[in-house]
Amino acid sequence: MFDYEKRLAELTRQTILCVGDVMLDRYVYGEVARVSPEAPTVVLRARREDIAAGGAANVALNIGSLGSQCILIGVISGDESGRVLATALTSIGGVENHLVLDPTRPTTMKARFVSEHYSTHLLRADWEDGKPLDQEREDEVIARAEAALSKCGALILSDYGKGVLTPRVVEKLIAAAKKAKKPVVVDPKGNDYSIYKGATVITPNRGELSRAVNREVRSTEEVVKAAQEVCASAGVDAILVTRSEEGMSLIRRNAEPIHIPAFAVKVRDVSGAGDTVVATFATMLALGADFEAATRAANAAAAVVVGKRGTATVNFIELRAFLLPPALRAYEEKLALDTDTLNERLDAWRSEGLRIGFTNGCFDLLHPGHLKVLAEARAACDRLVVGLNSDASTRRLKGETRPVQDEVSRAQMLAALEAVDLVAIFEEDTPVELIRKVKPHVLVKGGDYTKDTVVGREIVEGYGGEVVIVETLAGQSTTRLVDRSKK
């Protein structure tokens, strides 16, 4: 059985090559207040708009969000949408993009107009051409992909039918990947899957599978039969069929089908869910997972993104939360790795009228002195937030040989303690900015401080909060433990 708990930590070592149709997703949100006097249609009073990288670019973002690296190869024009998309991709960690310029075709853009009150998509407008690449651009895409393949553990072909994945490009890249013994995962388009001949896995949804076999596919038995036909005709090892609320079906050559039910989640938006599936599945194959383990991970990732609005991604923590039993992931629920999570938890506690406490430190090697301070800090409040110095911050404060443990390990150790309710990492040398965000009712420090020397005292006392000094255990410190280990 695949060990998710152990192996998911290795996602950061994986690099995936993704080639396909990149696009810009634009979302216009507003309120529907009236019907237009000019035509029988509603008027959307626009309030805000968001942009996101879509298509193959969203596949790349999902790979980066999981903590892995992605080399993305796509085609854009020199138009405004292309410039916005290129800028967006350049600013995102984990994605190395190689965008081929083709001035003869517009950058694909999809604009969605959404009623926030009714959570309804009213209209989608597309700017696209879809004509196949000319030979010059085909050669450039192939050359860039072949050059990158040696650095990658898997190849994704993200086909949205916009002309980048021509039959020639697909044939050349599958051949190169097979020669390099790298798995090829295809998110397909169109009705003829023979162009993907030799790929490892194809990932159609049920509607796409129906079109591929030219008949309606509904029941589980019909899905299996149709997938087996495609598997044989396209010469691939497996077909992974996504079936919306019915989960996923994995149909392999010469093996029993595997059907995995969907997680029970509130579906907010299915946009980009297919991108998440193919990104997660391919990354898991690169990690060494078998088809079933990769499918279960992809199914969990899809459950995360359909619960979010717009074109979304899944991160490492969210994926673990769906895959691991509660006892193994309990501490992760106490990690506030971003501002949104921190604010959400604090708002919930404040709405319940709970007294929030705060303390901070490097907590490099936990010892009884730390445990005593944390226990007494928790006794002074209803919920305790611990501010943790990042690795860079700890080095500046303690020297180049510290920390002994990285910030994730230190955060996990703290979160496993019953006394701690939330851990937030801060990059600065002092926790002043974090204290301003948390606005604790009580600020707690150990007995080696006086109230006058506690960082953040003026802030907390300024709005009526309290500073508490708790007694520490003599002779207990991380520095002494480190020094003792060197003898």
FENLINJO-V60474 format. One record per residue. RES is the residue in three letters. SS is DSSP state (2 for helix, 1 for strand, 0 for the rest). D_CENTER is the distance of its C-alpha to the mean C-alpha in whole Angstrom. Layout:
res={RES:RES}
ss={SS:SS}
d_center={D_CENTER:D_CENTER}
//
This chain:
res={MET:PHE:ASP:TYR:GLU:LYS:ARG:LEU:ALA:GLU:LEU:THR:ARG:GLN:THR:ILE:LEU:CYS:VAL:GLY:ASP:VAL:MET:LEU:ASP:ARG:TYR:VAL:TYR:GLY:GLU:VAL:ALA:ARG:VAL:SER:PRO:GLU:ALA:PRO:THR:VAL:VAL:LEU:ARG:ALA:ARG:ARG:GLU:ASP:ILE:ALA:ALA:GLY:GLY:ALA:ALA:ASN:VAL:ALA:LEU:ASN:ILE:GLY:SER:LEU:GLY:SER:GLN:CYS:ILE:LEU:ILE:GLY:VAL:ILE:SER:GLY:ASP:GLU:SER:GLY:ARG:VAL:LEU:ALA:THR:ALA:LEU:THR:SER:ILE:GLY:GLY:VAL:GLU:ASN:HIS:LEU:VAL:LEU:ASP:PRO:THR:ARG:PRO:THR:THR:MET:LYS:ALA:ARG:PHE:VAL:SER:GLU:HIS:TYR:SER:THR:HIS:LEU:LEU:ARG:ALA:ASP:TRP:GLU:ASP:GLY:LYS:PRO:LEU:ASP:GLN:GLU:ARG:GLU:ASP:GLU:VAL:ILE:ALA:ARG:ALA:GLU:ALA:ALA:LEU:SER:LYS:CYS:GLY:ALA:LEU:ILE:LEU:SER:ASP:TYR:GLY:LYS:GLY:VAL:LEU:THR:PRO:ARG:VAL:VAL:GLU:LYS:LEU:ILE:ALA:ALA:ALA:LYS:LYS:ALA:LYS:LYS:PRO:VAL:VAL:VAL:ASP:PRO:LYS:GLY:ASN:ASP:TYR:SER:ILE:TYR:LYS:GLY:ALA:THR:VAL:ILE:THR:PRO:ASN:ARG:GLY:GLU:LEU:SER:ARG:ALA:VAL:ASN:ARG:GLU:VAL:ARG:SER:THR:GLU:GLU:VAL:VAL:LYS:ALA:ALA:GLN:GLU:VAL:CYS:ALA:SER:ALA:GLY:VAL:ASP:ALA:ILE:LEU:VAL:THR:ARG:SER:GLU:GLU:GLY:MET:SER:LEU:ILE:ARG:ARG:ASN:ALA:GLU:PRO:ILE:HIS:ILE:PRO:ALA:PHE:ALA:VAL:LYS:VAL:ARG:ASP:VAL:SER:GLY:ALA:GLY:ASP:THR:VAL:VAL:ALA:THR:PHE:ALA:THR:MET:LEU:ALA:LEU:GLY:ALA:ASP:PHE:GLU:ALA:ALA:THR:ARG:ALA:ALA:ASN:ALA:ALA:ALA:ALA:VAL:VAL:VAL:GLY:LYS:ARG:GLY:THR:ALA:THR:VAL:ASN:PHE:ILE:GLU:LEU:ARG:ALA:PHE:LEU:LEU:PRO:PRO:ALA:LEU:ARG:ALA:TYR:GLU:GLU:LYS:LEU:ALA:LEU:ASP:THR:ASP:THR:LEU:ASN:GLU:ARG:LEU:ASP:ALA:TRP:ARG:SER:GLU:GLY:LEU:ARG:ILE:GLY:PHE:THR:ASN:GLY:CYS:PHE:ASP:LEU:LEU:HIS:PRO:GLY:HIS:LEU:LYS:VAL:LEU:ALA:GLU:ALA:ARG:ALA:ALA:CYS:ASP:ARG:LEU:VAL:VAL:GLY:LEU:ASN:SER:ASP:ALA:SER:THR:ARG:ARG:LEU:LYS:GLY:GLU:THR:ARG:PRO:VAL:GLN:ASP:GLU:VAL:SER:ARG:ALA:GLN:MET:LEU:ALA:ALA:LEU:GLU:ALA:VAL:ASP:LEU:VAL:ALA:ILE:PHE:GLU:GLU:ASP:THR:PRO:VAL:GLU:LEU:ILE:ARG:LYS:VAL:LYS:PRO:HIS:VAL:LEU:VAL:LYS:GLY:GLY:ASP:TYR:THR:LYS:ASP:THR:VAL:VAL:GLY:ARG:GLU:ILE:VAL:GLU:GLY:TYR:GLY:GLY:GLU:VAL:VAL:ILE:VAL:GLU:THR:LEU:ALA:GLY:GLN:SER:THR:THR:ARG:LEU:VAL:ASP:ARG:SER:LYS:LYS}
ss={0:0:0:2:2:2:2:2:2:2:2:2:2:0:1:1:1:1:1:1:0:1:1:1:1:1:1:1:1:1:1:1:1:1:1:0:0:0:0:0:0:1:1:1:1:1:1:1:1:1:1:1:1:1:1:2:2:2:2:2:2:2:2:2:2:0:0:0:1:1:1:1:1:1:1:1:0:0:0:2:2:2:2:2:2:2:2:2:2:2:0:0:0:0:1:1:1:1:1:1:1:0:0:0:0:0:0:0:1:1:1:1:1:1:1:0:0:0:0:1:1:1:1:1:1:1:1:0:0:0:0:0:0:0:2:2:2:2:2:2:2:2:2:2:2:2:2:2:2:0:0:0:0:1:1:1:1:1:0:0:0:0:0:0:0:0:2:2:2:2:2:2:2:2:2:2:2:2:2:0:0:0:1:1:1:1:1:0:0:0:0:0:2:2:2:2:0:0:0:0:1:1:0:0:1:2:2:2:2:2:2:2:2:0:0:0:0:0:0:2:2:2:2:2:2:2:2:2:2:2:2:2:2:2:0:0:0:1:1:1:1:1:0:2:2:2:0:1:1:1:1:1:0:0:0:0:0:1:1:1:0:0:0:0:0:0:0:0:0:0:0:0:2:2:2:2:2:2:2:2:2:2:2:2:2:2:2:0:0:0:2:2:2:2:2:2:2:2:2:2:2:2:2:2:2:0:0:0:0:0:0:0:0:0:0:2:2:2:2:2:2:2:2:0:0:2:2:2:2:2:2:2:2:2:1:1:0:0:2:2:2:2:2:2:2:2:2:2:2:2:2:0:0:0:0:1:1:1:1:1:1:0:0:0:0:0:0:2:2:2:2:2:2:2:2:2:2:2:2:0:0:0:1:1:1:1:1:1:1:0:2:2:2:2:2:2:2:2:0:0:0:0:0:0:0:0:2:2:2:2:2:2:2:2:2:0:0:0:0:0:0:1:1:1:1:1:0:0:0:0:0:2:2:2:2:2:2:2:0:0:0:1:1:1:1:1:0:0:0:0:2:2:2:0:0:0:2:2:2:2:2:2:0:0:0:1:1:1:1:1:0:0:0:0:0:0:0:2:2:2:2:2:2:2:2:2:0}
d_center={24:21:20:17:17:19:17:13:14:15:12:12:16:14:15:15:17:16:19:20:20:18:19:18:17:19:20:23:23:27:29:32:35:38:39:40:44:43:42:41:37:35:34:31:31:28:27:24:22:18:17:14:13:14:15:15:13:10:10:10:7:5:7:7:3:5:8:10:12:13:16:16:20:21:24:24:27:29:29:27:24:23:24:21:19:20:20:16:15:17:16:12:12:11:12:16:18:21:22:26:28:30:32:34:31:29:25:23:22:22:23:22:25:23:26:24:27:27:23:24:24:27:27:25:27:26:27:27:30:29:31:31:31:34:35:35:31:30:32:30:26:28:29:26:24:27:27:23:23:25:22:19:19:18:19:17:19:18:21:21:25:25:27:25:25:29:31:32:28:27:30:30:26:27:30:29:26:28:30:28:27:23:22:21:19:20:18:22:24:28:30:31:29:32:30:27:30:29:25:24:22:22:19:21:21:24:26:25:27:30:30:30:33:35:35:33:31:31:32:30:33:33:29:30:33:32:29:32:33:31:30:33:34:31:32:28:27:25:24:21:22:19:21:20:21:23:20:20:23:23:26:28:31:33:31:31:28:25:24:21:21:19:18:20:17:18:17:17:16:15:15:12:12:14:11:8:11:13:10:9:13:14:12:14:17:17:16:20:19:21:21:21:18:16:17:16:13:12:14:12:8:11:12:9:9:12:13:12:14:14:11:8:4:3:3:6:8:8:8:11:12:13:14:17:20:20:23:20:17:20:19:16:16:18:16:15:13:13:16:15:14:18:19:19:20:23:24:24:26:29:29:30:33:32:33:30:31:29:30:28:29:27:28:28:30:30:34:37:37:33:33:37:35:32:34:37:34:32:36:36:34:32:28:28:25:25:24:23:24:21:23:24:26:27:29:30:32:33:33:32:32:30:27:28:25:21:20:17:20:22:20:19:23:24:22:24:27:28:29:26:24:21:20:19:19:21:22:25:29:29:27:29:26:24:28:28:25:25:29:30:34:34:34:35:36:38:41:41:41:43:42:43:41:37:35:34:37:38:35:35:39:39:37:39:37:39:38:39:40:40:42:41:42:44:43:40:37:35:37:40:37:36:40:41:39:40:44}
//
